[in-house]
Amino acid sequence: MTRFLPRRIALAAPLALAAGLAAQPLPVMAQSAPSLFGMAELDGQRFILVSAPIGSGSRSQLNIYEQINPRRPCFSVAPGKPAVVNPLLTKFDFSGICGRYIDANGFSVRIGDRDLATVYRLSVINTANDTQLMALPTSGGGAELVVARTQGSGTGFMKLEFEPGWRLARRQFRGRALGHVYVYRDSWPAAEAVAPAAAGGPVEAPAAAPSVAPAPAPAPTPAPKGGSAKPAAVAPPPLPKGG
């Protein structure tokens, strides 16, 4: 006769199994697998990267502005190096007209099929002769990448020009475009330091140890001619004289 487990036990068994599996650490390959997010190309002419001053202007942060439709201009750019930007969208309600991305909720770094949002951050660095947009590892061990520059020193809102190979892309999930943009390139810059292995980038091979020539074997001592040497004969002591 067929017997059935009580409903409570029948439900508890698979739940306990699922909990046990969830507690297991993910394999390394799963942790470094390609991102669940996809990416799509976008019209870069509708976007601008801006070094935006913070407070008194001694520090800056990245802003990305998007012209969604042409009803009103969202920004204007003056000629020059660096090019000064007027963020016009701050002067009106830009809902449905402009897009503005000002922090990690709106932008992140992606290289190839790797979404690096958790291991890289974008930071604007002011120097004496230039302002640079850098992709910096959130923990030690990764490459520091120059993404864009103002191509000159200045103050206020300034346009950031991409370094060769970098561009903007749209983040996607299951084919649906999200309100998040990638600062993107197809592959790791060859001239830069290698990418962290945790992010799925290339791994630098360790330097080969310098080769050391083996020491020459000592030359054998030649044997004396005429065969092996014999020990020298020892003269016997003199006999005592008889009396």
ChimeraX attribute file (.defattr): number of C-alpha atoms within 10 A of each C-alpha:
attribute: neighborCount
match mode: 1-to-1
recipient: residues
	/A:1	3
	/A:2	3
	/A:3	5
	/A:4	7
	/A:5	8
	/A:6	8
	/A:7	8
	/A:8	8
	/A:9	10
	/A:10	11
	/A:11	11
	/A:12	11
	/A:13	10
	/A:14	11
	/A:15	12
	/A:16	11
	/A:17	10
	/A:18	11
	/A:19	10
	/A:20	10
	/A:21	11
	/A:22	10
	/A:23	8
	/A:24	8
	/A:25	9
	/A:26	10
	/A:27	8
	/A:28	9
	/A:29	10
	/A:30	9
	/A:31	13
	/A:32	14
	/A:33	13
	/A:34	15
	/A:35	15
	/A:36	11
	/A:37	15
	/A:38	18
	/A:39	23
	/A:40	14
	/A:41	12
	/A:42	13
	/A:43	10
	/A:44	11
	/A:45	8
	/A:46	15
	/A:47	19
	/A:48	20
	/A:49	23
	/A:50	29
	/A:51	28
	/A:52	22
	/A:53	18
	/A:54	11
	/A:55	8
	/A:56	8
	/A:57	11
	/A:58	10
	/A:59	14
	/A:60	23
	/A:61	18
	/A:62	21
	/A:63	22
	/A:64	21
	/A:65	19
	/A:66	21
	/A:67	21
	/A:68	17
	/A:69	13
	/A:70	10
	/A:71	11
	/A:72	14
	/A:73	16
	/A:74	25
	/A:75	17
	/A:76	14
	/A:77	14
	/A:78	12
	/A:79	9
	/A:80	10
	/A:81	14
	/A:82	21
	/A:83	21
	/A:84	21
	/A:85	21
	/A:86	17
	/A:87	18
	/A:88	14
	/A:89	21
	/A:90	11
	/A:91	8
	/A:92	9
	/A:93	9
	/A:94	18
	/A:95	10
	/A:96	10
	/A:97	16
	/A:98	22
	/A:99	20
	/A:100	19
	/A:101	17
	/A:102	15
	/A:103	14
	/A:104	15
	/A:105	11
	/A:106	17
	/A:107	24
	/A:108	22
	/A:109	24
	/A:110	24
	/A:111	19
	/A:112	15
	/A:113	19
	/A:114	21
	/A:115	23
	/A:116	19
	/A:117	18
	/A:118	13
	/A:119	18
	/A:120	22
	/A:121	17
	/A:122	23
	/A:123	17
	/A:124	24
	/A:125	16
	/A:126	20
	/A:127	11
	/A:128	8
	/A:129	11
	/A:130	15
	/A:131	24
	/A:132	22
	/A:133	26
	/A:134	18
	/A:135	23
	/A:136	18
	/A:137	20
	/A:138	13
	/A:139	10
	/A:140	9
	/A:141	12
	/A:142	20
	/A:143	17
	/A:144	15
	/A:145	18
	/A:146	19
	/A:147	24
	/A:148	22
	/A:149	25
	/A:150	24
	/A:151	18
	/A:152	16
	/A:153	16
	/A:154	18
	/A:155	16
	/A:156	17
	/A:157	22
	/A:158	28
	/A:159	27
	/A:160	26
	/A:161	20
	/A:162	18
	/A:163	12
	/A:164	10
	/A:165	12
	/A:166	19
	/A:167	18
	/A:168	24
	/A:169	22
	/A:170	20
	/A:171	23
	/A:172	17
	/A:173	11
	/A:174	8
	/A:175	11
	/A:176	12
	/A:177	14
	/A:178	13
	/A:179	13
	/A:180	15
	/A:181	24
	/A:182	22
	/A:183	19
	/A:184	23
	/A:185	19
	/A:186	13
	/A:187	15
	/A:188	17
	/A:189	17
	/A:190	7
	/A:191	6
	/A:192	11
	/A:193	16
	/A:194	18
	/A:195	20
	/A:196	18
	/A:197	13
	/A:198	16
	/A:199	21
	/A:200	19
	/A:201	18
	/A:202	14
	/A:203	12
	/A:204	11
	/A:205	7
	/A:206	6
	/A:207	6
	/A:208	6
	/A:209	6
	/A:210	6
	/A:211	6
	/A:212	6
	/A:213	6
	/A:214	6
	/A:215	6
	/A:216	6
	/A:217	6
	/A:218	6
	/A:219	6
	/A:220	6
	/A:221	6
	/A:222	6
	/A:223	9
	/A:224	8
	/A:225	7
	/A:226	6
	/A:227	7
	/A:228	8
	/A:229	9
	/A:230	6
	/A:231	6
	/A:232	6
	/A:233	6
	/A:234	6
	/A:235	6
	/A:236	6
	/A:237	6
	/A:238	6
	/A:239	6
	/A:240	6
	/A:241	5
	/A:242	4
	/A:243	3
